[in-house]
């Protein structure tokens, strides 16, 4: 798995497409289990939470069923802590799900700064 992580609008999708030849597309949780390139993992986590699911369990399943996927994700943990409990939980669970994905030895993590990728792992 390869994860392109960066601030909103920093060019994760474009860098992913340049490096892999695949354009990430938004997916439902079910579609993500077979999609080659998944856009906006942070939005996928929000959907999982609003539907009553567990983001970390989903991340483990994603690793098992789609280990060669590439995905993009906005960094959502910075800035002012939201007042809304769901927003706070979403930020936490996005980070935890990414932690599950990056803990796998086969995962490559690329930090994207304004369209420039830096391989973290």
Residue frames relative to the residue before (quaternion, step in Angstrom):
aa qw qx qy qz dx dy dz
X 1.0000 0.0000 0.0000 0.0000 0.00 0.00 0.00
X 0.1154 -0.7595 0.6353 0.0791 3.53 -1.17 0.68
X 0.1411 -0.7858 0.6007 0.0414 3.55 -0.90 1.02
X 0.1528 -0.7492 0.6399 0.0766 3.56 -0.93 0.99
X 0.0052 -0.8303 0.5514 -0.0807 3.56 -0.32 1.31
X 0.2743 0.7580 -0.5602 0.1906 3.56 -0.89 0.92
X 0.6942 -0.4490 0.3573 0.4347 3.51 -1.33 0.02
X 0.6637 -0.5029 0.3666 0.4150 3.56 -1.24 0.44
X 0.8413 0.1585 -0.1364 0.4985 3.56 -0.84 1.00
X 0.4785 0.6950 -0.4282 0.3235 3.61 1.18 0.33
X 0.6294 -0.6076 0.3166 0.3666 3.59 1.22 0.17
X 0.2342 0.8006 -0.5212 0.1806 3.57 1.13 0.55
X 0.6837 0.4952 -0.2973 0.4459 3.60 0.83 -0.97
X 0.6631 0.5014 -0.3117 0.4601 3.60 0.92 -0.86
X 0.6580 0.4947 -0.3137 0.4732 3.60 0.94 -0.82
X 0.6179 0.5408 -0.3319 0.4643 3.56 1.01 -0.82
X 0.6803 0.4835 -0.2916 0.4672 3.57 0.87 -0.94
X 0.6498 0.5194 -0.3183 0.4545 3.60 0.97 -0.81
X 0.7331 0.4379 -0.2387 0.4623 3.58 0.93 -0.87
X 0.8046 0.3028 -0.1363 0.4923 3.59 0.97 -0.80
X 0.4217 -0.6991 0.4713 0.3336 3.57 1.18 -0.49
X 0.6507 0.4804 -0.3125 0.4981 3.59 1.30 0.09
X 0.2920 -0.7366 0.5857 0.1708 3.55 -0.94 0.92
X 0.3847 -0.7267 0.5125 0.2475 3.63 -0.63 1.04
X 0.1278 -0.7843 0.6047 0.0530 3.56 -1.06 0.81
X 0.5465 -0.5936 0.4611 0.3691 3.60 -1.10 0.61
X 0.0971 -0.8122 0.5752 0.0008 3.57 -0.98 0.89
X 0.4464 -0.5795 0.5867 0.3473 3.49 -1.35 0.29
X 0.6695 -0.4736 0.3472 0.4549 3.61 -1.16 0.23
X 0.6610 0.5071 -0.3163 0.4538 3.61 0.93 -0.82
X 0.6580 0.5059 -0.3081 0.4649 3.59 0.95 -0.84
X 0.6240 0.5732 -0.3359 0.4114 3.58 1.03 -0.79
X 0.6101 0.5836 -0.3506 0.4053 3.58 1.12 -0.57
X 0.7778 0.2626 -0.1634 0.5472 3.60 1.23 -0.30
X 0.5176 0.6630 -0.4139 0.3482 3.62 1.21 -0.23
X 0.4439 -0.6996 0.4825 0.2840 3.60 -0.93 0.78
X 0.7988 0.1006 -0.0338 0.5921 3.61 1.10 -0.69
X 0.1327 -0.8208 0.5556 -0.0005 3.56 -0.52 1.27
X 0.2339 -0.7764 0.5724 0.1216 3.59 -0.76 1.05
X 0.8802 0.1417 -0.0705 0.4475 3.53 -1.29 0.54
X 0.0434 -0.8304 0.5551 -0.0186 3.56 0.64 1.14
X 0.5984 0.5728 -0.3609 0.4285 3.61 1.06 -0.69
X 0.6577 0.4881 -0.3049 0.4860 3.61 1.05 -0.74
X 0.6059 0.5475 -0.3405 0.4660 3.56 1.11 -0.67
X 0.6359 0.5162 -0.3233 0.4740 3.58 1.00 -0.81
X 0.6309 0.5287 -0.3379 0.4564 3.60 0.94 -0.83
X 0.6598 0.5066 -0.3105 0.4601 3.57 0.91 -0.89
X 0.6344 0.5289 -0.3276 0.4589 3.59 0.94 -0.87
X 0.6774 0.4919 -0.2935 0.4616 3.59 0.91 -0.90
X 0.6850 0.4791 -0.3040 0.4570 3.61 0.88 -0.86
X 0.6787 0.4503 -0.2871 0.5041 3.58 1.22 -0.44
X 0.5940 -0.6236 0.3427 0.3752 3.58 1.28 0.24
X 0.4968 0.6738 -0.4164 0.3548 3.58 1.24 0.25
X 0.4547 -0.6494 0.5412 0.2805 3.53 -1.39 0.05
X 0.3949 -0.7622 0.4659 0.2145 3.58 -0.49 1.21
X 0.6566 0.5067 -0.3252 0.4543 3.60 0.98 -0.73
X 0.6230 0.5161 -0.3354 0.4827 3.58 1.03 -0.73
X 0.6411 0.5166 -0.3229 0.4666 3.56 1.00 -0.82
X 0.6398 0.5277 -0.3292 0.4514 3.60 0.95 -0.84
X 0.6434 0.5078 -0.3225 0.4735 3.60 0.99 -0.80
X 0.6534 0.5046 -0.3076 0.4732 3.58 1.00 -0.84
X 0.6267 0.5408 -0.3286 0.4547 3.58 1.01 -0.82
X 0.6468 0.5137 -0.3150 0.4675 3.59 0.97 -0.81
X 0.6712 0.5019 -0.2928 0.4603 3.58 0.99 -0.84
X 0.7996 0.3648 -0.1546 0.4514 3.54 0.77 -1.10
X 0.8037 0.1476 -0.0620 0.5731 3.60 1.15 -0.51
X 0.0489 0.8709 -0.4880 0.0308 3.60 0.80 0.99
X 0.6956 0.4685 -0.2808 0.4666 3.62 1.16 -0.39
X 0.4025 0.7324 -0.4661 0.2905 3.59 1.26 0.12
X 0.2223 -0.6946 0.6543 0.2000 3.50 -1.36 0.36
X 0.0141 -0.8147 0.5797 -0.0034 3.57 -1.02 0.72
X 0.2898 -0.7186 0.6032 0.1889 3.50 -1.28 0.51
X 0.0033 0.7915 -0.6109 0.0189 3.53 -1.16 0.61
X 0.3686 -0.6867 0.5780 0.2418 3.54 -1.07 0.76
X 0.4442 -0.6380 0.5546 0.2967 3.51 -1.17 0.64
X 0.0680 -0.8481 0.5254 -0.0086 3.59 -0.42 1.19
X 0.5888 0.6386 -0.3461 0.3546 3.60 1.22 -0.09
X 0.6153 0.5701 -0.3549 0.4127 3.60 1.20 -0.07
X 0.6919 0.5043 -0.3406 0.3886 3.52 -1.31 0.06
X 0.7668 -0.3417 0.2772 0.4674 3.52 -1.30 -0.41
X 0.4511 -0.6725 0.5167 0.2780 3.56 -0.97 0.88
X 0.4390 -0.7249 0.4629 0.2597 3.61 -0.69 1.04
X 0.5055 -0.6332 0.4955 0.3131 3.57 -1.20 0.56
X 0.6325 0.5528 -0.3232 0.4357 3.57 1.06 -0.77
X 0.4631 -0.7088 0.4568 0.2730 3.62 -0.68 1.06
X 0.6328 0.5244 -0.3433 0.4548 3.61 1.02 -0.71
X 0.6384 0.5210 -0.3244 0.4645 3.58 1.00 -0.81
X 0.6481 0.5048 -0.3194 0.4724 3.61 0.96 -0.82
X 0.6611 0.5042 -0.3035 0.4655 3.56 0.92 -0.91
X 0.6300 0.5397 -0.3292 0.4511 3.58 0.99 -0.84
X 0.6478 0.5084 -0.3209 0.4678 3.61 0.92 -0.86
X 0.6672 0.5046 -0.2957 0.4614 3.58 0.91 -0.95
X 0.7184 0.4637 -0.2610 0.4481 3.55 0.78 -1.03
X 0.5840 0.5446 -0.3786 0.4679 3.60 1.12 -0.53
X 0.6642 0.5010 -0.2947 0.4701 3.57 0.94 -0.87
X 0.6662 0.4982 -0.3029 0.4650 3.57 0.95 -0.83
X 0.6474 0.5038 -0.3227 0.4722 3.59 0.98 -0.79
X 0.6375 0.5028 -0.3267 0.4837 3.59 1.01 -0.75
X 0.6084 0.5530 -0.3420 0.4551 3.58 1.10 -0.67
X 0.6249 0.5200 -0.3294 0.4802 3.57 1.03 -0.78
X 0.6865 0.4892 -0.2905 0.4529 3.59 0.87 -0.95
X 0.7258 0.4420 -0.2587 0.4592 3.59 0.85 -0.91
X 0.5614 0.5944 -0.3961 0.4179 3.61 1.19 -0.28
X 0.5747 0.5795 -0.3817 0.4338 3.58 1.19 -0.43
X 0.4931 -0.6980 0.4316 0.2887 3.62 -0.75 0.99
X 0.6752 0.5067 -0.2974 0.4460 3.60 1.15 -0.48
X 0.5623 0.6229 -0.3823 0.3869 3.58 1.25 -0.12
X 0.2027 -0.7431 0.6299 0.0998 3.53 -1.04 0.94
X 0.1313 -0.7968 0.5881 0.0446 3.58 -0.84 1.01
X 0.0751 -0.7873 0.6120 0.0030 3.54 -0.79 1.11
X 0.2346 -0.7537 0.6015 0.1225 3.57 -0.69 1.13
X 0.1729 -0.8058 0.5627 0.0643 3.59 -0.70 1.09
X 0.0413 -0.7659 0.6411 -0.0237 3.53 -0.83 1.13
X 0.8371 -0.1891 0.1016 0.5031 3.58 -0.47 1.20
X 0.7715 -0.3839 0.1747 0.4763 3.55 0.89 1.00
X 0.6451 0.4809 -0.3223 0.4986 3.59 1.26 -0.11
X 0.2648 -0.7941 0.5323 0.1262 3.55 -0.72 1.07
X 0.0880 -0.7539 0.6496 0.0452 3.53 -1.09 0.82
X 0.3215 -0.7548 0.5380 0.1935 3.57 -0.56 1.15
X 0.2382 -0.7757 0.5751 0.1041 3.55 -0.64 1.19
X 0.8006 -0.0437 0.0813 0.5921 3.50 1.03 -0.83
